[in-house]
Amino acid sequence: MPEQVVEKEVEIEEVEIDENEPVYYKPKSLNLIATLSGIFSWVILLGFIALIVGQYLVLQELGQGAPLTELIANAQVKNWIYTNMALPLLNGLGLFFVLQGVSIGLNVLLEIDFNSREPK
């Protein structure tokens, strides 16, 4: 039985290229990424601060009313504070600064590009 070949016409849409627009990126997309990374960095920072506050409350509960200075004298409590409070705080600060850097860097690059394309 012979095979039938079906030919389909493919429509090719013509893309209009604006001479003033950059070729390799879309400014609206980069601006959206910069804005979202700035907002997301603050959400992450607040989330990690809430985590630290929650861990402090757990420490108070586990200490059963003992003063914090007595709790810190115990080596296991120092290790718990380090792993459950200090490391998440440093992770949160690191993510915050990286996302803020992305946001500021993209905005600076977009501003430089727009200023260089501006007619003189």
Biopython code that builds the backbone (N, CA, C, O; Angstrom):
import numpy as np
from Bio.PDB.StructureBuilder import StructureBuilder

atoms = [
    (1, "MET", "N", (0.841, -1.161, 0.000)),
    (1, "MET", "CA", (0.000, 0.000, 0.000)),
    (1, "MET", "C", (0.897, 1.240, 0.000)),
    (1, "MET", "O", (1.745, 1.400, 0.878)),
    (2, "PRO", "N", (0.710, 2.090, -0.964)),
    (2, "PRO", "CA", (1.573, 3.286, -1.045)),
    (2, "PRO", "C", (1.215, 4.287, 0.066)),
    (2, "PRO", "O", (0.053, 4.457, 0.434)),
    (3, "GLU", "N", (2.256, 4.932, 0.576)),
    (3, "GLU", "CA", (2.047, 5.932, 1.616)),
    (3, "GLU", "C", (1.672, 7.255, 0.972)),
    (3, "GLU", "O", (2.204, 7.635, -0.072)),
    (4, "GLN", "N", (0.767, 7.931, 1.603)),
    (4, "GLN", "CA", (0.349, 9.228, 1.098)),
    (4, "GLN", "C", (1.153, 10.319, 1.788)),
    (4, "GLN", "O", (1.292, 10.334, 3.011)),
    (5, "VAL", "N", (1.652, 11.185, 1.018)),
    (5, "VAL", "CA", (2.421, 12.305, 1.555)),
    (5, "VAL", "C", (1.492, 13.503, 1.636)),
    (5, "VAL", "O", (0.900, 13.930, 0.644)),
    (6, "VAL", "N", (1.386, 14.026, 2.832)),
    (6, "VAL", "CA", (0.517, 15.168, 3.041)),
    (6, "VAL", "C", (1.401, 16.413, 3.168)),
    (6, "VAL", "O", (2.273, 16.505, 4.033)),
    (7, "GLU", "N", (1.148, 17.318, 2.312)),
    (7, "GLU", "CA", (1.917, 18.557, 2.367)),
    (7, "GLU", "C", (1.066, 19.631, 3.024)),
    (7, "GLU", "O", (-0.087, 19.853, 2.656)),
    (8, "LYS", "N", (1.655, 20.276, 3.986)),
    (8, "LYS", "CA", (0.961, 21.371, 4.653)),
    (8, "LYS", "C", (1.709, 22.660, 4.369)),
    (8, "LYS", "O", (2.938, 22.723, 4.346)),
    (9, "GLU", "N", (0.915, 23.660, 4.160)),
    (9, "GLU", "CA", (1.535, 24.963, 3.953)),
    (9, "GLU", "C", (1.806, 25.592, 5.306)),
    (9, "GLU", "O", (0.937, 25.647, 6.176)),
    (10, "VAL", "N", (3.001, 26.052, 5.458)),
    (10, "VAL", "CA", (3.396, 26.687, 6.712)),
    (10, "VAL", "C", (3.365, 28.189, 6.499)),
    (10, "VAL", "O", (4.005, 28.737, 5.601)),
    (11, "GLU", "N", (2.602, 28.821, 7.353)),
    (11, "GLU", "CA", (2.526, 30.272, 7.261)),
    (11, "GLU", "C", (3.648, 30.872, 8.082)),
    (11, "GLU", "O", (3.816, 30.535, 9.254)),
    (12, "ILE", "N", (4.394, 31.733, 7.489)),
    (12, "ILE", "CA", (5.485, 32.412, 8.173)),
    (12, "ILE", "C", (5.050, 33.843, 8.426)),
    (12, "ILE", "O", (4.745, 34.607, 7.510)),
    (13, "GLU", "N", (5.036, 34.171, 9.710)),
    (13, "GLU", "CA", (4.644, 35.526, 10.067)),
    (13, "GLU", "C", (5.856, 36.440, 9.957)),
    (13, "GLU", "O", (6.964, 36.102, 10.371)),
    (14, "GLU", "N", (5.609, 37.579, 9.397)),
    (14, "GLU", "CA", (6.684, 38.550, 9.306)),
    (14, "GLU", "C", (6.767, 39.318, 10.612)),
    (14, "GLU", "O", (5.760, 39.800, 11.130)),
    (15, "VAL", "N", (7.959, 39.425, 11.128)),
    (15, "VAL", "CA", (8.184, 40.122, 12.380)),
    (15, "VAL", "C", (8.686, 41.521, 12.064)),
    (15, "VAL", "O", (9.664, 41.714, 11.342)),
    (16, "GLU", "N", (7.988, 42.470, 12.623)),
    (16, "GLU", "CA", (8.419, 43.847, 12.419)),
    (16, "GLU", "C", (9.523, 44.177, 13.407)),
    (16, "GLU", "O", (9.376, 43.971, 14.611)),
    (17, "ILE", "N", (10.598, 44.677, 12.904)),
    (17, "ILE", "CA", (11.739, 45.022, 13.751)),
    (17, "ILE", "C", (11.804, 46.535, 13.879)),
    (17, "ILE", "O", (11.897, 47.267, 12.893)),
    (18, "ASP", "N", (11.752, 46.966, 15.104)),
    (18, "ASP", "CA", (11.879, 48.391, 15.376)),
    (18, "ASP", "C", (13.366, 48.725, 15.456)),
    (18, "ASP", "O", (14.114, 48.072, 16.182)),
    (19, "GLU", "N", (13.781, 49.717, 14.727)),
    (19, "GLU", "CA", (15.198, 50.075, 14.683)),
    (19, "GLU", "C", (15.709, 50.597, 16.025)),
    (19, "GLU", "O", (16.907, 50.530, 16.301)),
    (20, "ASN", "N", (14.810, 51.115, 16.854)),
    (20, "ASN", "CA", (15.236, 51.677, 18.131)),
    (20, "ASN", "C", (15.306, 50.630, 19.235)),
    (20, "ASN", "O", (15.915, 50.878, 20.276)),
    (21, "GLU", "N", (14.701, 49.475, 19.032)),
    (21, "GLU", "CA", (14.686, 48.415, 20.043)),
    (21, "GLU", "C", (15.972, 47.595, 19.978)),
    (21, "GLU", "O", (16.510, 47.372, 18.894)),
    (22, "PRO", "N", (16.466, 47.149, 21.126)),
    (22, "PRO", "CA", (17.633, 46.266, 21.123)),
    (22, "PRO", "C", (17.303, 44.924, 20.482)),
    (22, "PRO", "O", (16.158, 44.476, 20.524)),
    (23, "VAL", "N", (18.291, 44.295, 19.899)),
    (23, "VAL", "CA", (18.074, 43.054, 19.173)),
    (23, "VAL", "C", (18.123, 41.848, 20.100)),
    (23, "VAL", "O", (17.346, 40.911, 19.917)),
    (24, "TYR", "N", (19.011, 41.842, 21.088)),
    (24, "TYR", "CA", (19.291, 40.637, 21.858)),
    (24, "TYR", "C", (18.475, 40.484, 23.127)),
    (24, "TYR", "O", (18.543, 39.426, 23.751)),
    (25, "TYR", "N", (17.726, 41.457, 23.532)),
    (25, "TYR", "CA", (16.925, 41.341, 24.745)),
    (25, "TYR", "C", (15.709, 42.242, 24.643)),
    (25, "TYR", "O", (15.641, 43.142, 23.806)),
    (26, "LYS", "N", (14.745, 41.973, 25.522)),
    (26, "LYS", "CA", (13.540, 42.794, 25.571)),
    (26, "LYS", "C", (13.596, 43.637, 26.836)),
    (26, "LYS", "O", (13.644, 43.088, 27.937)),
    (27, "PRO", "N", (13.592, 44.935, 26.703)),
    (27, "PRO", "CA", (13.698, 45.795, 27.889)),
    (27, "PRO", "C", (12.564, 45.593, 28.889)),
    (27, "PRO", "O", (12.781, 45.692, 30.097)),
    (28, "LYS", "N", (11.348, 45.311, 28.397)),
    (28, "LYS", "CA", (10.229, 45.107, 29.323)),
    (28, "LYS", "C", (10.445, 43.866, 30.178)),
    (28, "LYS", "O", (10.130, 43.865, 31.368)),
    (29, "SER", "N", (10.981, 42.809, 29.574)),
    (29, "SER", "CA", (11.243, 41.584, 30.331)),
    (29, "SER", "C", (12.325, 41.803, 31.376)),
    (29, "SER", "O", (12.187, 41.355, 32.514)),
    (30, "LEU", "N", (13.396, 42.485, 31.002)),
    (30, "LEU", "CA", (14.463, 42.745, 31.972)),
    (30, "LEU", "C", (13.994, 43.651, 33.094)),
    (30, "LEU", "O", (14.389, 43.473, 34.247)),
    (31, "ASN", "N", (13.156, 44.619, 32.764)),
    (31, "ASN", "CA", (12.618, 45.491, 33.798)),
    (31, "ASN", "C", (11.725, 44.706, 34.753)),
    (31, "ASN", "O", (11.752, 44.943, 35.961)),
    (32, "LEU", "N", (10.931, 43.771, 34.221)),
    (32, "LEU", "CA", (10.091, 42.928, 35.055)),
    (32, "LEU", "C", (10.939, 42.046, 35.971)),
    (32, "LEU", "O", (10.627, 41.902, 37.153)),
    (33, "ILE", "N", (12.003, 41.461, 35.437)),
    (33, "ILE", "CA", (12.887, 40.627, 36.252)),
    (33, "ILE", "C", (13.552, 41.455, 37.340)),
    (33, "ILE", "O", (13.670, 41.001, 38.479)),
    (34, "ALA", "N", (13.985, 42.658, 37.006)),
    (34, "ALA", "CA", (14.619, 43.524, 38.004)),
    (34, "ALA", "C", (13.632, 43.893, 39.110)),
    (34, "ALA", "O", (13.988, 43.881, 40.288)),
    (35, "THR", "N", (12.417, 44.215, 38.743)),
    (35, "THR", "CA", (11.405, 44.582, 39.732)),
    (35, "THR", "C", (11.043, 43.392, 40.621)),
    (35, "THR", "O", (10.962, 43.523, 41.842)),
    (36, "LEU", "N", (10.829, 42.236, 40.003)),
    (36, "LEU", "CA", (10.468, 41.048, 40.783)),
    (36, "LEU", "C", (11.595, 40.596, 41.696)),
    (36, "LEU", "O", (11.337, 40.147, 42.813)),
    (37, "SER", "N", (12.839, 40.705, 41.246)),
    (37, "SER", "CA", (13.943, 40.297, 42.116)),
    (37, "SER", "C", (14.085, 41.254, 43.295)),
    (37, "SER", "O", (14.459, 40.827, 44.387)),
    (38, "GLY", "N", (13.799, 42.527, 43.098)),
    (38, "GLY", "CA", (13.829, 43.471, 44.216)),
    (38, "GLY", "C", (12.738, 43.178, 45.237)),
    (38, "GLY", "O", (12.983, 43.218, 46.443)),
    (39, "ILE", "N", (11.545, 42.884, 44.759)),
    (39, "ILE", "CA", (10.436, 42.557, 45.664)),
    (39, "ILE", "C", (10.685, 41.223, 46.360)),
    (39, "ILE", "O", (10.484, 41.094, 47.568)),
    (40, "PHE", "N", (11.126, 40.230, 45.583)),
    (40, "PHE", "CA", (11.364, 38.899, 46.138)),
    (40, "PHE", "C", (12.476, 38.911, 47.184)),
    (40, "PHE", "O", (12.441, 38.127, 48.133)),
    (41, "SER", "N", (13.464, 39.794, 47.019)),
    (41, "SER", "CA", (14.544, 39.878, 48.010)),
    (41, "SER", "C", (14.018, 40.329, 49.367)),
    (41, "SER", "O", (14.444, 39.818, 50.402)),
    (42, "TRP", "N", (13.092, 41.286, 49.363)),
    (42, "TRP", "CA", (12.514, 41.743, 50.635)),
    (42, "TRP", "C", (11.630, 40.674, 51.260)),
    (42, "TRP", "O", (11.609, 40.521, 52.482)),
    (43, "VAL", "N", (10.900, 39.932, 50.428)),
    (43, "VAL", "CA", (10.071, 38.840, 50.949)),
    (43, "VAL", "C", (10.954, 37.777, 51.601)),
    (43, "VAL", "O", (10.629, 37.272, 52.676)),
    (44, "ILE", "N", (12.062, 37.439, 50.956)),
    (44, "ILE", "CA", (12.986, 36.450, 51.518)),
    (44, "ILE", "C", (13.572, 36.942, 52.823)),
    (44, "ILE", "O", (13.658, 36.179, 53.785)),
    (45, "LEU", "N", (13.980, 38.205, 52.878)),
    (45, "LEU", "CA", (14.561, 38.742, 54.110)),
    (45, "LEU", "C", (13.548, 38.707, 55.251)),
    (45, "LEU", "O", (13.884, 38.313, 56.368)),
    (46, "LEU", "N", (12.326, 39.115, 54.978)),
    (46, "LEU", "CA", (11.304, 39.080, 56.022)),
    (46, "LEU", "C", (10.988, 37.649, 56.455)),
    (46, "LEU", "O", (10.751, 37.396, 57.636)),
    (47, "GLY", "N", (10.985, 36.719, 55.507)),
    (47, "GLY", "CA", (10.748, 35.318, 55.841)),
    (47, "GLY", "C", (11.837, 34.753, 56.734)),
    (47, "GLY", "O", (11.541, 34.036, 57.690)),
    (48, "PHE", "N", (13.074, 35.059, 56.443)),
    (48, "PHE", "CA", (14.169, 34.558, 57.269)),
    (48, "PHE", "C", (14.184, 35.227, 58.639)),
    (48, "PHE", "O", (14.527, 34.586, 59.633)),
    (49, "ILE", "N", (13.821, 36.492, 58.707)),
    (49, "ILE", "CA", (13.730, 37.152, 60.019)),
    (49, "ILE", "C", (12.612, 36.518, 60.841)),
    (49, "ILE", "O", (12.768, 36.317, 62.045)),
    (50, "ALA", "N", (11.487, 36.203, 60.204)),
    (50, "ALA", "CA", (10.400, 35.524, 60.919)),
    (50, "ALA", "C", (10.853, 34.146, 61.394)),
    (50, "ALA", "O", (10.472, 33.711, 62.481)),
    (51, "LEU", "N", (11.653, 33.466, 60.600)),
    (51, "LEU", "CA", (12.192, 32.167, 61.006)),
    (51, "LEU", "C", (13.093, 32.308, 62.227)),
    (51, "LEU", "O", (13.027, 31.487, 63.142)),
    (52, "ILE", "N", (13.920, 33.326, 62.249)),
    (52, "ILE", "CA", (14.818, 33.551, 63.392)),
    (52, "ILE", "C", (14.011, 33.863, 64.647)),
    (52, "ILE", "O", (14.321, 33.354, 65.724)),
    (53, "VAL", "N", (12.984, 34.693, 64.518)),
    (53, "VAL", "CA", (12.135, 35.015, 65.672)),
    (53, "VAL", "C", (11.440, 33.756, 66.176)),
    (53, "VAL", "O", (11.339, 33.541, 67.384)),
    (54, "GLY", "N", (10.964, 32.930, 65.263)),
    (54, "GLY", "CA", (10.330, 31.670, 65.663)),
    (54, "GLY", "C", (11.299, 30.745, 66.378)),
    (54, "GLY", "O", (10.928, 30.099, 67.359)),
    (55, "GLN", "N", (12.523, 30.673, 65.905)),
    (55, "GLN", "CA", (13.522, 29.835, 66.564)),
    (55, "GLN", "C", (13.885, 30.378, 67.945)),
    (55, "GLN", "O", (14.158, 29.610, 68.867)),
    (56, "TYR", "N", (13.887, 31.699, 68.084)),
    (56, "TYR", "CA", (14.150, 32.292, 69.400)),
    (56, "TYR", "C", (13.030, 31.922, 70.384)),
    (56, "TYR", "O", (13.285, 31.617, 71.549)),
    (57, "LEU", "N", (11.797, 31.954, 69.895)),
    (57, "LEU", "CA", (10.675, 31.566, 70.757)),
    (57, "LEU", "C", (10.747, 30.087, 71.131)),
    (57, "LEU", "O", (10.403, 29.714, 72.253)),
    (58, "VAL", "N", (11.191, 29.244, 70.199)),
    (58, "VAL", "CA", (11.383, 27.823, 70.512)),
    (58, "VAL", "C", (12.476, 27.659, 71.552)),
    (58, "VAL", "O", (12.359, 26.829, 72.452)),
    (59, "LEU", "N", (13.538, 28.444, 71.434)),
    (59, "LEU", "CA", (14.624, 28.385, 72.414)),
    (59, "LEU", "C", (14.126, 28.789, 73.794)),
    (59, "LEU", "O", (14.500, 28.179, 74.795)),
    (60, "GLN", "N", (13.289, 29.808, 73.849)),
    (60, "GLN", "CA", (12.722, 30.229, 75.132)),
    (60, "GLN", "C", (11.848, 29.124, 75.719)),
    (60, "GLN", "O", (11.862, 28.886, 76.927)),
    (61, "GLU", "N", (11.090, 28.452, 74.856)),
    (61, "GLU", "CA", (10.225, 27.365, 75.309)),
    (61, "GLU", "C", (11.043, 26.173, 75.806)),
    (61, "GLU", "O", (10.715, 25.573, 76.830)),
    (62, "LEU", "N", (12.098, 25.835, 75.084)),
    (62, "LEU", "CA", (12.943, 24.713, 75.491)),
    (62, "LEU", "C", (13.734, 25.017, 76.765)),
    (62, "LEU", "O", (14.053, 24.116, 77.541)),
    (63, "GLY", "N", (14.042, 26.289, 76.963)),
    (63, "GLY", "CA", (14.801, 26.687, 78.151)),
    (63, "GLY", "C", (13.971, 26.670, 79.412)),
    (63, "GLY", "O", (14.528, 26.755, 80.507)),
    (64, "GLN", "N", (12.679, 26.564, 79.300)),
    (64, "GLN", "CA", (11.743, 26.500, 80.426)),
    (64, "GLN", "C", (11.951, 27.646, 81.411)),
    (64, "GLN", "O", (11.984, 27.446, 82.625)),
    (65, "GLY", "N", (12.090, 28.838, 80.866)),
    (65, "GLY", "CA", (12.177, 30.023, 81.711)),
    (65, "GLY", "C", (13.574, 30.360, 82.187)),
    (65, "GLY", "O", (13.750, 31.346, 82.902)),
    (66, "ALA", "N", (14.567, 29.581, 81.819)),
    (66, "ALA", "CA", (15.945, 29.873, 82.231)),
    (66, "ALA", "C", (16.440, 31.099, 81.481)),
    (66, "ALA", "O", (16.076, 31.299, 80.322)),
    (67, "PRO", "N", (17.256, 31.917, 82.115)),
    (67, "PRO", "CA", (17.799, 33.090, 81.416)),
    (67, "PRO", "C", (18.681, 32.658, 80.230)),
    (67, "PRO", "O", (19.265, 31.575, 80.230)),
    (68, "LEU", "N", (18.755, 33.516, 79.253)),
    (68, "LEU", "CA", (19.498, 33.207, 78.035)),
    (68, "LEU", "C", (20.985, 33.023, 78.324)),
    (68, "LEU", "O", (21.646, 32.227, 77.656)),
    (69, "THR", "N", (21.519, 33.741, 79.302)),
    (69, "THR", "CA", (22.940, 33.611, 79.624)),
    (69, "THR", "C", (23.268, 32.214, 80.156)),
    (69, "THR", "O", (24.347, 31.687, 79.885)),
    (70, "GLU", "N", (22.353, 31.620, 80.903)),
    (70, "GLU", "CA", (22.574, 30.249, 81.379)),
    (70, "GLU", "C", (22.465, 29.251, 80.237)),
    (70, "GLU", "O", (23.201, 28.265, 80.206)),
    (71, "LEU", "N", (21.568, 29.491, 79.310)),
    (71, "LEU", "CA", (21.404, 28.587, 78.183)),
    (71, "LEU", "C", (22.632, 28.603, 77.271)),
    (71, "LEU", "O", (23.050, 27.561, 76.767)),
    (72, "ILE", "N", (23.197, 29.770, 77.067)),
    (72, "ILE", "CA", (24.336, 29.903, 76.167)),
    (72, "ILE", "C", (25.572, 29.209, 76.742)),
    (72, "ILE", "O", (26.473, 28.841, 75.988)),
    (73, "ALA", "N", (25.629, 29.026, 78.048)),
    (73, "ALA", "CA", (26.775, 28.359, 78.660)),
    (73, "ALA", "C", (26.856, 26.890, 78.244)),
    (73, "ALA", "O", (27.941, 26.310, 78.281)),
    (74, "ASN", "N", (25.759, 26.285, 77.856)),
    (74, "ASN", "CA", (25.727, 24.893, 77.435)),
    (74, "ASN", "C", (26.211, 24.789, 75.981)),
    (74, "ASN", "O", (25.779, 25.559, 75.124)),
    (75, "ALA", "N", (27.113, 23.830, 75.709)),
    (75, "ALA", "CA", (27.681, 23.673, 74.371)),
    (75, "ALA", "C", (26.625, 23.218, 73.359)),
    (75, "ALA", "O", (26.667, 23.624, 72.198)),
    (76, "GLN", "N", (25.687, 22.384, 73.788)),
    (76, "GLN", "CA", (24.645, 21.927, 72.866)),
    (76, "GLN", "C", (23.737, 23.075, 72.443)),
    (76, "GLN", "O", (23.284, 23.132, 71.300)),
    (77, "VAL", "N", (23.479, 23.980, 73.366)),
    (77, "VAL", "CA", (22.637, 25.135, 73.032)),
    (77, "VAL", "C", (23.371, 26.060, 72.081)),
    (77, "VAL", "O", (22.758, 26.631, 71.179)),
    (78, "LYS", "N", (24.683, 26.219, 72.268)),
    (78, "LYS", "CA", (25.466, 27.041, 71.332)),
    (78, "LYS", "C", (25.400, 26.456, 69.933)),
    (78, "LYS", "O", (25.239, 27.190, 68.958)),
    (79, "ASN", "N", (25.523, 25.141, 69.828)),
    (79, "ASN", "CA", (25.430, 24.473, 68.529)),
    (79, "ASN", "C", (24.034, 24.649, 67.932)),
    (79, "ASN", "O", (23.906, 24.899, 66.734)),
    (80, "TRP", "N", (22.993, 24.522, 68.743)),
    (80, "TRP", "CA", (21.619, 24.699, 68.271)),
    (80, "TRP", "C", (21.401, 26.123, 67.779)),
    (80, "TRP", "O", (20.773, 26.331, 66.740)),
    (81, "ILE", "N", (21.909, 27.094, 68.507)),
    (81, "ILE", "CA", (21.771, 28.498, 68.095)),
    (81, "ILE", "C", (22.487, 28.725, 66.769)),
    (81, "ILE", "O", (21.974, 29.417, 65.889)),
    (82, "TYR", "N", (23.668, 28.144, 66.631)),
    (82, "TYR", "CA", (24.426, 28.312, 65.399)),
    (82, "TYR", "C", (23.681, 27.709, 64.204)),
    (82, "TYR", "O", (23.535, 28.357, 63.168)),
    (83, "THR", "N", (23.209, 26.460, 64.355)),
    (83, "THR", "CA", (22.577, 25.796, 63.216)),
    (83, "THR", "C", (21.167, 26.281, 62.931)),
    (83, "THR", "O", (20.742, 26.275, 61.776)),
    (84, "ASN", "N", (20.432, 26.702, 63.950)),
    (84, "ASN", "CA", (19.028, 27.077, 63.746)),
    (84, "ASN", "C", (18.771, 28.573, 63.702)),
    (84, "ASN", "O", (17.678, 29.003, 63.333)),
    (85, "MET", "N", (19.762, 29.370, 64.073)),
    (85, "MET", "CA", (19.539, 30.814, 64.055)),
    (85, "MET", "C", (20.589, 31.559, 63.227)),
    (85, "MET", "O", (20.238, 32.400, 62.399)),
    (86, "ALA", "N", (21.851, 31.262, 63.438)),
    (86, "ALA", "CA", (22.902, 32.023, 62.755)),
    (86, "ALA", "C", (22.992, 31.657, 61.269)),
    (86, "ALA", "O", (23.047, 32.545, 60.419)),
    (87, "LEU", "N", (23.007, 30.378, 60.954)),
    (87, "LEU", "CA", (23.120, 29.973, 59.546)),
    (87, "LEU", "C", (21.932, 30.422, 58.702)),
    (87, "LEU", "O", (22.144, 30.936, 57.604)),
    (88, "PRO", "N", (20.686, 30.250, 59.164)),
    (88, "PRO", "CA", (19.571, 30.778, 58.346)),
    (88, "PRO", "C", (19.623, 32.294, 58.173)),
    (88, "PRO", "O", (19.257, 32.815, 57.120)),
    (89, "LEU", "N", (20.081, 33.005, 59.214)),
    (89, "LEU", "CA", (20.195, 34.459, 59.084)),
    (89, "LEU", "C", (21.224, 34.830, 58.024)),
    (89, "LEU", "O", (20.984, 35.725, 57.213)),
    (90, "LEU", "N", (22.364, 34.154, 58.024)),
    (90, "LEU", "CA", (23.390, 34.437, 57.019)),
    (90, "LEU", "C", (22.927, 34.033, 55.619)),
    (90, "LEU", "O", (23.214, 34.734, 54.649)),
    (91, "ASN", "N", (22.219, 32.917, 55.505)),
    (91, "ASN", "CA", (21.658, 32.525, 54.198)),
    (91, "ASN", "C", (20.667, 33.561, 53.695)),
    (91, "ASN", "O", (20.688, 33.929, 52.521)),
    (92, "GLY", "N", (19.799, 34.030, 54.581)),
    (92, "GLY", "CA", (18.812, 35.039, 54.193)),
    (92, "GLY", "C", (19.457, 36.341, 53.766)),
    (92, "GLY", "O", (19.043, 36.954, 52.782)),
    (93, "LEU", "N", (20.475, 36.765, 54.506)),
    (93, "LEU", "CA", (21.183, 37.997, 54.135)),
    (93, "LEU", "C", (21.910, 37.830, 52.800)),
    (93, "LEU", "O", (21.928, 38.746, 51.977)),
    (94, "GLY", "N", (22.506, 36.660, 52.592)),
    (94, "GLY", "CA", (23.186, 36.417, 51.319)),
    (94, "GLY", "C", (22.225, 36.448, 50.143)),
    (94, "GLY", "O", (22.508, 37.086, 49.128)),
    (95, "LEU", "N", (21.090, 35.764, 50.267)),
    (95, "LEU", "CA", (20.093, 35.795, 49.191)),
    (95, "LEU", "C", (19.552, 37.206, 48.969)),
    (95, "LEU", "O", (19.327, 37.622, 47.832)),
    (96, "PHE", "N", (19.347, 37.932, 50.060)),
    (96, "PHE", "CA", (18.848, 39.300, 49.943)),
    (96, "PHE", "C", (19.818, 40.165, 49.140)),
    (96, "PHE", "O", (19.408, 40.886, 48.230)),
    (97, "PHE", "N", (21.106, 40.089, 49.480)),
    (97, "PHE", "CA", (22.082, 40.926, 48.789)),
    (97, "PHE", "C", (22.280, 40.503, 47.335)),
    (97, "PHE", "O", (22.491, 41.355, 46.471)),
    (98, "VAL", "N", (22.217, 39.211, 47.054)),
    (98, "VAL", "CA", (22.345, 38.759, 45.668)),
    (98, "VAL", "C", (21.160, 39.249, 44.838)),
    (98, "VAL", "O", (21.351, 39.760, 43.735)),
    (99, "LEU", "N", (19.949, 39.102, 45.350)),
    (99, "LEU", "CA", (18.774, 39.543, 44.590)),
    (99, "LEU", "C", (18.721, 41.059, 44.457)),
    (99, "LEU", "O", (18.301, 41.571, 43.419)),
    (100, "GLN", "N", (19.134, 41.778, 45.479)),
    (100, "GLN", "CA", (19.201, 43.232, 45.361)),
    (100, "GLN", "C", (20.246, 43.643, 44.330)),
    (100, "GLN", "O", (20.038, 44.589, 43.570)),
    (101, "GLY", "N", (21.379, 42.923, 44.307)),
    (101, "GLY", "CA", (22.412, 43.201, 43.307)),
    (101, "GLY", "C", (21.917, 42.953, 41.894)),
    (101, "GLY", "O", (22.216, 43.725, 40.982)),
    (102, "VAL", "N", (21.152, 41.867, 41.705)),
    (102, "VAL", "CA", (20.570, 41.585, 40.381)),
    (102, "VAL", "C", (19.620, 42.703, 39.984)),
    (102, "VAL", "O", (19.649, 43.175, 38.848)),
    (103, "SER", "N", (18.788, 43.120, 40.910)),
    (103, "SER", "CA", (17.815, 44.171, 40.622)),
    (103, "SER", "C", (18.508, 45.486, 40.263)),
    (103, "SER", "O", (18.180, 46.116, 39.258)),
    (104, "ILE", "N", (19.446, 45.883, 41.075)),
    (104, "ILE", "CA", (20.146, 47.152, 40.824)),
    (104, "ILE", "C", (20.991, 47.058, 39.561)),
    (104, "ILE", "O", (21.028, 47.995, 38.763)),
    (105, "GLY", "N", (21.674, 45.921, 39.377)),
    (105, "GLY", "CA", (22.511, 45.759, 38.185)),
    (105, "GLY", "C", (21.718, 45.807, 36.895)),
    (105, "GLY", "O", (22.136, 46.463, 35.941)),
    (106, "LEU", "N", (20.581, 45.126, 36.844)),
    (106, "LEU", "CA", (19.762, 45.164, 35.629)),
    (106, "LEU", "C", (19.211, 46.563, 35.370)),
    (106, "LEU", "O", (19.170, 47.020, 34.228)),
    (107, "ASN", "N", (18.793, 47.233, 36.429)),
    (107, "ASN", "CA", (18.289, 48.601, 36.240)),
    (107, "ASN", "C", (19.385, 49.536, 35.753)),
    (107, "ASN", "O", (19.125, 50.404, 34.920)),
    (108, "VAL", "N", (20.605, 49.378, 36.253)),
    (108, "VAL", "CA", (21.715, 50.223, 35.805)),
    (108, "VAL", "C", (22.032, 49.937, 34.336)),
    (108, "VAL", "O", (22.218, 50.862, 33.545)),
    (109, "LEU", "N", (22.094, 48.651, 33.975)),
    (109, "LEU", "CA", (22.382, 48.308, 32.580)),
    (109, "LEU", "C", (21.306, 48.820, 31.631)),
    (109, "LEU", "O", (21.619, 49.305, 30.544)),
    (110, "LEU", "N", (20.052, 48.717, 32.027)),
    (110, "LEU", "CA", (18.974, 49.247, 31.187)),
    (110, "LEU", "C", (19.076, 50.761, 31.053)),
    (110, "LEU", "O", (18.872, 51.309, 29.970)),
    (111, "GLU", "N", (19.389, 51.427, 32.142)),
    (111, "GLU", "CA", (19.515, 52.893, 32.099)),
    (111, "GLU", "C", (20.677, 53.319, 31.211)),
    (111, "GLU", "O", (20.557, 54.277, 30.448)),
    (112, "ILE", "N", (21.801, 52.612, 31.306)),
    (112, "ILE", "CA", (22.947, 52.925, 30.449)),
    (112, "ILE", "C", (22.589, 52.710, 28.991)),
    (112, "ILE", "O", (22.936, 53.526, 28.138)),
    (113, "ASP", "N", (21.893, 51.613, 28.698)),
    (113, "ASP", "CA", (21.511, 51.321, 27.319)),
    (113, "ASP", "C", (20.534, 52.368, 26.789)),
    (113, "ASP", "O", (20.677, 52.824, 25.654)),
    (114, "PHE", "N", (19.550, 52.751, 27.590)),
    (114, "PHE", "CA", (18.587, 53.758, 27.140)),
    (114, "PHE", "C", (19.253, 55.112, 26.934)),
    (114, "PHE", "O", (18.905, 55.840, 26.004)),
    (115, "ASN", "N", (20.199, 55.450, 27.789)),
    (115, "ASN", "CA", (20.893, 56.729, 27.625)),
    (115, "ASN", "C", (21.785, 56.717, 26.390)),
    (115, "ASN", "O", (21.938, 57.751, 25.740)),
    (116, "SER", "N", (22.374, 55.581, 26.051)),
    (116, "SER", "CA", (23.231, 55.525, 24.871)),
    (116, "SER", "C", (22.402, 55.525, 23.582)),
    (116, "SER", "O", (22.902, 55.947, 22.539)),
    (117, "ARG", "N", (21.164, 55.067, 23.629)),
    (117, "ARG", "CA", (20.309, 55.044, 22.440)),
    (117, "ARG", "C", (19.541, 56.349, 22.246)),
    (117, "ARG", "O", (18.960, 56.583, 21.186)),
    (118, "GLU", "N", (19.543, 57.176, 23.251)),
    (118, "GLU", "CA", (18.788, 58.430, 23.188)),
    (118, "GLU", "C", (19.390, 59.352, 22.133)),
    (118, "GLU", "O", (20.606, 59.534, 22.085)),
    (119, "PRO", "N", (18.544, 59.931, 21.293)),
    (119, "PRO", "CA", (19.084, 60.846, 20.275)),
    (119, "PRO", "C", (19.673, 62.082, 20.936)),
    (119, "PRO", "O", (19.129, 62.613, 21.905)),
    (120, "LYS", "N", (20.781, 62.518, 20.397)),
    (120, "LYS", "CA", (21.490, 63.661, 20.991)),
    (120, "LYS", "C", (21.078, 64.953, 20.331)),
    (120, "LYS", "O", (21.571, 66.019, 20.700)),
]
sb = StructureBuilder()
sb.init_structure("model")
sb.init_model(0)
sb.init_chain("A")
sb.init_seg("    ")
for serial, (resi, resn, name, xyz) in enumerate(atoms, 1):
    if name == "N":
        sb.init_residue(resn, " ", resi, " ")
    sb.init_atom(name, np.array(xyz, "f"), 0.0, 1.0, " ", f" {name:<3s}", serial, name[0])
structure = sb.get_structure()
